[in-house]
Structures are given as structure tokens and as C-alpha cells.
Amino acid sequence: MNVDGVHHRTVRLDGACVDLIDQPRLPHAFARVRTKTVLETADAIRTMVVRGAGAIGATGAAGVAQAAVLAGDSQVHAAMHEAARILAATRPTAQNLFYGIDRVLAAAEGLEGRQARDAAVAAAEAVADEDADSCRRIGEHGAALLKDGMRIATHCNAGWLAFVDWGSALAPIYRAHRDGVKLEVWVDETRPRGQGARLTAWELAQEGVPHRVIADGALASRMAAGEVDLLITGADRVAANGDVANKIGTYGAAVCAKHHGIPFYVALPTSTMAPGTPDGASIPIEQRDAEEVQYTWGTDDDGVFRRVRTTYSPVANPAFDVTPASLVTGFITQHGIFGADATGVAASLAR
Ligand code: MRU
């Protein structure tokens, strides 16, 4: 993805540092940050400096490799396992985090000292490269669904920022747009953290894709008015039976799409599929801090960053919901489009 004409990846292991995009500063400013310790890397995931399934998967992988780089030869395995424990405790829902951590641990298994360290670094780089390549291919498969004049709705941010490059839900849109297909995107604001309004809208603007931001509650009315041709989102975890955990609000959008006969595709690399999680009810749903709902933040008209209170009441803040597989038209993966059921999950993982 290009920002002001310069190509960026969201996550990069650079020696003993992990180099990330500072997402909370968007859309006001674009800046990169570097974490120098595993604790700083874990904190970046926990506080959502880096967020999105693929991006935190690549960051988790990089964090375990970072521990190996920072450790003395005799301490490599102990350091990596301690890092894995800390990183895995940062966020519970997205499957990619555990996928990335486990890939790096497995790569170093049976090796010692420098060899273990080199294998860990190579595995972290492979996780990032594969994420970027899978998303590019998701874009190619998904673009086949997009026709001139379509109006596409999306929720949260499943774009380039949420992965290493390209994104999942936005990759088909980017591919089709670059191929000259005329599209318009409805961007759900995605309260409480506003990933749609803050991140998806910024990404689409960078890429020159026509789009409009709507309040979350406005999507159903756009569907009823016949102004939505397709709904496409990402996923944080897909269970073995095809149930989809994604940003809170996805379930409501999926119910509305079904009611109005609008196709709903979920775009994801197979690293998001969790064959060990039988169904949606088994997916741990992260409950986040009440302050995310009680406050909002941004810059005022003078460019001063402010956090302002929106309510004094107690709140509930579930970060994700589960959409039953029966509401999903299909899964767009790097291997092609599959049915949203146990057979589709198994077939995509077998490729
Ligand atoms: O809590 P977040 O912002 O890390 O949520 C993850 C997501 O980006 C969304 O749920 C997204 O739609 C899934 S795909 C990256």
C-alpha cells in the first residue's frame, strides 16, 4: 500500500526492533513507531497501536523472533517461550496472533543458539510475507465478484492496515479499482473505536476509491433503499463449522444483508481459520475497557488532539460478535472462494 507515493508494509522486524504504523494517530497523522523490547511489542498489540488480525499475527511472530534476537545463545528458547506467553495474553479473539506465535516457536524447535535465532527470524519474516501474498491473492479472487457501478458496504477495518499489505475485505476493492472497475464503498463508522471512519476511510482515500462514511445505524436503511449490492468484511477467527467472529456490529450487518437478499462475503487468509475451535460459541470474545465507549477522541478544528466524554453511565464493551455461518454467502481466501460451512473451511485448509 502506498502512502503519499511511498510503499509501506504495516509490520517489519528490523534487527532487534519491531517497526509498526502508529494506528491511533490516523487519520490525523501518519507515523511509524519502533518497539525495542518484547514488553513494548506486547503493549503495542494490547493498546491497539497495531491492530487487525493479520497485522497482530505478524507482530506476534516478530515479537517472538525479537526475543530470540535479544537473548544470549543459551537463553534463546527460554526467551522465546516467555515472549510467546506474554504476547499470547494480549488479545484473545484473533486466530492469527496464535498462528504467528506458534509458527515462530515451531521453526526454532530442535535448534540451538544462533541456528534457533536465525530460524525464528526467518519464520517471522515468512509469516509477514505470506500474509501479504495471501491478501494480494484474496484481492484477485474477490475482484471477480465486483462489477462496474457496484456499491459495497464494509464494517471495521479489514484493509491494508489490518494486515501486512493489501488487506482482506478491501483487497478485492483495491484490485478492481486498480483495474478500472467503478465502485463506491459505504464505510460503517464502527463505534466505539471508529476503525471504519478513522482507518478504512483514510485507506480508501489514499487509494482514490470513492467512498462515504455512514453511522453504524445507517447501514440497514441504505440496504432497504437498494443502495448496497454487496457486503464484505474480514474475520478475526472462523470456527471449524464456518461461524465468523468479527468486529462488533458485523452480526447485525449480516442479518440485514440476509433480510434484503444482499450477498455477504467474508474475506480472510486461511491463517484466520481455527479448525480447533468447533463453533462460534467456543470463540473467546474480548471485553474491552469501558473508556472506549465513555469517551471519543480526535483533533479539534485547531488541530489540537482531545479526548472528550460521551456518557457518564456504566457500559458494556464487547469487541467482537459471532455471525452464524448460515448468514455468510462465501469465504474469499487466497486459494479461491469457498462455501461458508464446515466443508468450505476444511477444503480451504487442505489447499
Ligand atoms: O479490534 P481490532 O480493530 O483489532 O479488530 C480486528 C479487525 O480488524 C476487524 O474485526 C476486522 O474486520 C477483521 S480482519 C482484520
Residues whose N, C-alpha, C, O or C-beta is under 5 A from the ligand:
A	BS01	MRU	R51 G52 A53 G54 H155 C156 N157 A158 A162 Q195 G234 A235 D236 N246 K247
